[in-house]
Amino acid sequence: MALAKGNPIPQIAAMALKTSDRGLIPPFIAMDVMRAANERETAGGPVIHLEVGQPGTPAPRGVREAARRALDSDLIGYTDAAGLPPLRQAIAADYQGRYGIAVDPTEIVVTTGSSGAFQLAFLAAFDAGDRVALAAPGYACYRNILAALGLEAVLIEVGENAHYQPNPELLADIPDLAGLIVASPANPTGTMIAPDDLRSLYDYCRERGIRLVSDEIYHGITYEGVAQTARAFGRDAVIVNSFSKYYSMTGWRLGWMVAPPDLARSIECLAQNFYISPPALSQLGAVAAFDCRDELDGHVARYRGNRDLLLAMLRDVGLTRFAPADGAFYIYVDISALSRDSVAFCRRILAETDVAVTPGLDFDPIHGGDWMRLSFAGSRADIEEAARRIAAWLPRQR
């Protein structure tokens, strides 16, 4: 039927379109906070960002120079799904140099950030309905990715009594586990698992057929000892690392796995189909990252100073309970004397001080209403100004 000029198109009743329950997962609240902070900043607010774990420095000079050369001389095309051979070789060599552990480059799988590594690992190791344990407090995206994949996240409540980390005693009464995720140093607490305790967890899991997934993305950023890799104890664990944190390359979206032999082909096939390959330019630049230790260790020295400054400020205003920040660049602090609603509390801090911080509810759906997380990865000047603003604001909340 022809429509007269200017007549509206007739509306036809339509059936509701299906939507997937897989997308009905909680938000990563830290990113919601960052969006709100960015909107405030765009409107002219003098915002200081303590909400996300992002170094306040660009990629190392050597990485940027290598990327510039690649732009002029390289196709910047697809790579192998598991990554460029020179980068895999450099990562393997770093395990020998850093930990004294021989890793074959073919065991390395370069990924689109550590987030891509977790997706590949969970899909290769677990089936829908499997139960995977993780600490609470712990990184929010573990449980949210597990939920989107149809896996059951089993939260282990950890606190001072366990140094905010899982241990075999806490696992003993949890039945039917297919996997366990650990992080050392951890997000949001910054706590670490001592080498002997990590070995005990590895042995516990191996004896019971539990797949250990070890998040090691904050290795290199430690203040109270050196982090050990779970790869030191055998080849059964999935090791995840990243160029985002120590290497100061968050936006380059590059991570890696040390893949167990029984998962290697599955991970490769999943990577081929999901991502084709990790970003080529990021890989070409990252080969140079391992030659930039002096620059990167200088960042860690700054983080230590920032940590000490924020801890002193929090103690001065009467907040004295926090997880030991042994590594990473976070302070996880108990605010229950001021508020039991960390989401609303952090929203007020942003609105009234222009300092963005993350509510503990992001990391712990059980007790996180009593806690907040501050990132001290920024510049010294930003941390000093944020501490000044927060120290002036917090006493008025009592």
N, C-alpha and C positions, 0 to 999 in steps of 0.2 A: 504494500500500500504506500503510495507516495504521500509525503507529508507536505502540507502547505508551508510556504516560507514563513519562518518565525514561530511555527508551532513547536511546542516542546515534544521531546521524544517520550512516548508513552512508557510509564513505569511498569515493569513486569515483576510480580512477586517472585522472590527467590528463596530457595532453601538455605538455611544457615550453613555456612561452610565449616568443615571440621577443623579443629585446632588440636595440637598435640599436647598432652599432659607433660611431655618431656621438657617443654619450655617453661613450665610453671614452677621454676626453682626460685629460691630467694635471690635478691640482687647481691652483688658484691658491693657492700655498703661503702667501702673505701672509694670506689669509683663514683658512686652517687654523690659522696661528699666532694670529690674532686670536681665533678660537674657543677655543683652548687658554688664551689669556691671560684671556679673559672668564670661562671656567670657574674659573680660579684666583682671579680677582678676586671672583667670586660666593661662593667658599668662604672669602673673607676675606683673600686675599693683597693686599699693597700694590703692585699692578702699575702700572708705567709703560709706556705704549704708544708704542713707536718702530717698530712693525711695519707700519703702514699709513699711506698718504699722506692723512691727514685733519687739516685745520687744527684747532687747539685752541680755536677761536672759533666762535660761532654765525654764522648769516647776518647780513649788515649790518642795522643798525637800520632803515634805510629799507625794506629788503625785508620784514622782519618786520611793520612797520607797514602796508605795502601789503597783505600777506597777511591781516592782521586785518581791514582794511577790506573786502577781497574776501569774507571769510567772512560778513560781516554784510550784504553788498549784492549779491553775485553768485550766480548759479545754481551755479557750479562744475561745469559740464557739459562735454560734449565740445567740443573746439576743432577747427579745421581740422587735418588730419593733419600739415601742415607747420608748425603753430603759430599763435598769435595774431598778427594783423597788427601791433598796436602793439609786440609784442616783436620781431618780425622787423625792423620799422623801427628800433627802438632798437639792435639788433645791427648792422644795416647802417650806421647813423650812427656807431657806434663804430669801424668800419673806416676811415671817413673821418677821424674825430678822432684815432685812435691811429696809423694807418699812412699817412694821406693817400691812401687808395684808395677809389674809388667802387665800391660794391657795391649792386646793386639788391635791395631787400627780398625780391623774388620768388626770388632765388637762395639765400636763407637757408631751411634746413630745421631746425626745432627738434626735438630728439630726446629720448628717455628716457635721459638721461645720454650721455656720449660712447660708452659701451659699445653703446647702441642705434645710434649713428651708425656705428660700425665694422661692425656687422652689416649695416646697410642699404647701406653703401658697398661692402662685399665682395660682397654678393649682386648689386648692380646692376652692378658693374664686371667681375666675374670669373665664369668657369664652373668647374664641378667639374673638378679635375685641373690647373687653371692653377697656375703657379709664381709665388709672391710673395716677394720678398726683404725681409729685416729684419735689424737689427743684433743681434748677441749679444756683450755683454749688451743686453737690451731688455725691454720690458714683456711679461710672460708671456702675457697674455690675447690679444695679437696672434696668436701662433702657435697658441694653443689654440682661438680662434674660427675661424681658418683651417682647422684640422684638423677641427673639427665640421662645417664647411661643405664638406668634401671637397676643399679646396685644399691645395697643397703649400707649406709654409713653408720657404724657403731661407735658412739662417742665414749671415750675413756676420760672420766673426770680426773684431772691431774692438778696438783697444787704444790705448796711448799714441801709437803711430805715426800713428794716424788721428784723434786726439782723441776716441776712442770713438764715432765716427760713420761711416756709410757715405760713400764718395766714388766718383767715376767710375772711378778706378783699381781699386778693389776690385770694382767691378761688371763690369769689362771681360771677365773670363774666365768669367762665369756665363751660360750659354746659356738661351734660351727663357723669358725673364722676361715675365710679364704685368703685374706690379706691383712697386712698392717702397714700403715704409712707412718714414717718417723721423719723428723726434720731436726738437724743439728748443724749450726744454730737454727733456732726455731723462730717462726713468725706466728704470733706477735711478741712472744716472751723474750726472745734473745737467748734462751737457755740452751745448753749444750749437753750432749750425752758423752760421758767419759768413755775412752776407748774400751776399757774392760766391760763396761755396761753395754756398749754397743755390740761387742762380741757375744755377750750373754743373750741379748735380744735376737741376734742373728742365729745363734745355736737353737734357741727356743723355737723360733719360727721354722727352721729347717727340720727339726725333729718332729714337728707336728704338721708339716705340709702346708704351712702358712707362707704365702709369698710376701717377702719384705720389699717395700718400696722406700728407698732412702732419698729424701730431698736434701741435696747438698749445695743448694744455690747460694748460700751465704758463706761457703768455705772461702777462706782468705780474709774474711772480716771477723776477726776474733780478738779478744782482749785478755782473756783469762786462760790461755792455753791454746793448743793447736787442734783443729778439728781432724778427726779420723774418718776415712771413707769406709763404708760397709763392704766395699770391694776388697778390702784387705783380708776378709775372712772367708771369701769364696766367691763363686760366680753365679749363685742362685738369686741374689737380690737384684732388683732393678735400681740402678743408680741414676738420678736425675740431677743435672747441673745446668748452669745458664751463664751467658755473657752479660746479663742485665745488671747484676749487683756489684760484685767485686770489680768487674771489668767496665762498669759504668756505661753500659750499652743498652738501656731499657728499650728505646724505640727502634733498635735494629732487629728486634724480635728473633733472637737466636739462642737456642739452648742445645743440650745434647743429653743422650742416654748412654750408659754402658749397659748393653742389653745381654741378659742371660742367653746362653746358647739355645735353649729350648723355645725361646720367644723370638729369636732374631728374624727368622723368615716371616713370621706373622706380622711383626712390627714393620718390616720392610714393605710388605704388601699393603698394609694399612696406610703407610706413609705415601706410597705411590698413588693410591686412590684418593686419599684425602687432600694431599697438599702438592702432589707432583714432586716438589723439592722445596727445601728451605730457601729463603731469599738469597740469591746468588751474590749480590753486591755485599750484603752483610757477611757472608762467608769469606769472600775475598779479602775484606778488611780484617776479619777476626783472626786470620792466620798470624797477623802481626801482634796480636794482643799479648802473647806470651813473652814478648820481648820488652814489655812496658812495666815491669815489676816496680821499679823505683817510683814512677809516677803514681801507680795504683796504691802502693803501700803508703805514699804520702796522703792519699785520701783517707786511708784507714786511720792514720794518726789524727787527722782532723775529726773523724767520727768519734774517736775516743775522747777528744777534748769537748766535743758537743755533748756527748753522753754525760760526762762529768758535770758540765754546766747545768744541764736540765735536771739531773738528779739533785744537785745542790738547791736549785730553785724549788723543786717539789718539796724537799725536806723543809725548807725555810717557811713554806706556806702550810705545813702540817700534813702533807700527803707522804707517808713514810712506808707504805706497803706497796712493793712492786716486785715483779719477777726479776731475778738476777740477769742483767743484760750482759751475758758473757760474750756475745757475738751479735752479728747482724747490726741493724741500726734503728732499734725500736726500744722505747720504754713502755711497758705495760703496767699501768698504775691503777690502784684501787681508789675509786672516787665515791664509795658508798657512804662516807661521812657527809658528802655534799649532795648526792643524788643516787637514786636507784634506777634511773632511766637514762642510760648513757646516750641514747639517740637524741633525746631532747636536750640533754646537757651539752653535747658536742655541737648541736645546732645553735644553741645560745652562745657558745664560745665564738663560733664563726660570726654570728650576727653582731656581737657586742665587742669583739676584739679584732676581727678580721684575721684570726688564726684558725686554720683548718686542721682539725684532728679527727681521729676515727673512733667511733664508739666500740666498746668491747663486745657488744652484741653481734658484731660482724664475725667474731672469732669464737664465740662461745654462746650458743643459744640457751644454755642452762644458767650460768652466772654472769654473763657478759654485760648485763644491765648495770653492774657495779663497777665496771672498769672502762678505761679508755687507753688508746694507743697513740703515742707520739713518735713520729719518725724524726731522727736527728741526722738525716743524710744530706741536709742542705749546707749552705755556706755558713761560716762562723758568724758573719754579720746577721744573717737571717735568724739563726738560732738564738743569738743574743737578744735581738729585738722581740722575737716570739716569747722568750723567757720573761722579758720585761713586761710585756702586755699581759701574759697569763698571771704573773706574780701580782700584778696590780688588780686583776679581775677576781681571782679565786677567793681571796679573803672576804670579799663582799657577798659571797654565796652561802656563808655559814649561817 
